[in-house]
């Protein structure tokens, strides 16, 4: 019996090792043009199993490696729907370079309609990087992405949107990493041509040996040109949000001379290089008449929380003047939740003197 179990274990682990090596085999093929879909299998010590869908498109000509990741949060549908369209539309015979596309990175979250986390292990993939090859299933997936996909990418684009409870205005963002000026300049340039009106830059403050946590921040830490799109709200599939994602990808590919489809930006860019985060101190029922995209002034009340009987527990005020990038938009609220993220430009006079009790550290879902 022990011998049978041992053989079964060897076959089981061998299958997963073969699956995970599939990515390297396809990526290293010399064949051009090429389009190949694959499912990379994963399992952890708790009995969880799952897979990571990946498409590799090699263009007719050599060129950069551009990676597009969607569905890190499986309830953020516009990025997922947009990548489905890109997979069908992009012609390898007209492509220079290689596209790596992860259309649904958190497949279990997607199919169970679970916001933020993988319900199998309760881990947020967008907080699990660089991952752990011996950890739970989500951490193993993060490790695979770090070691196999980020490592071969020249540009790494992580696409998000407003999850089930989040109102969000569309924007594109990158980290202002002073230690990697060439990559930062390229991320800024790609952001500027993407077609998004609002370009957000985050301060980059971590050291090389700190966990990056966030998906595209891992790519920044690893020396890649990396950026992120935010498009869509409240877990809805809105055509405008889907089209913005597609337009952004095509514009960036055109800028890199990889694909000749894209219209570029046709409006003045609004730059937001400072963020303030309003967080809840109480659990209860949340109320707000504000929406993402609203301009606010310092000290303006943007929402409040009551208990189950309607008694006021706390109010939330804007710690600085700016524009609401995203905010909580449904009644349930828990202690420590992000009520809103407000963006501004540090050159604006009216943002000075922000209340120090509010955190101004970078933060992502």
Order of alpha helices (4+ residues) and beta strands (2+ residues): alpha-beta-beta-beta-alpha-beta-alpha-alpha-beta-beta-beta-alpha-beta-alpha-beta-alpha-beta-beta-beta-beta-beta-beta-beta-beta-beta
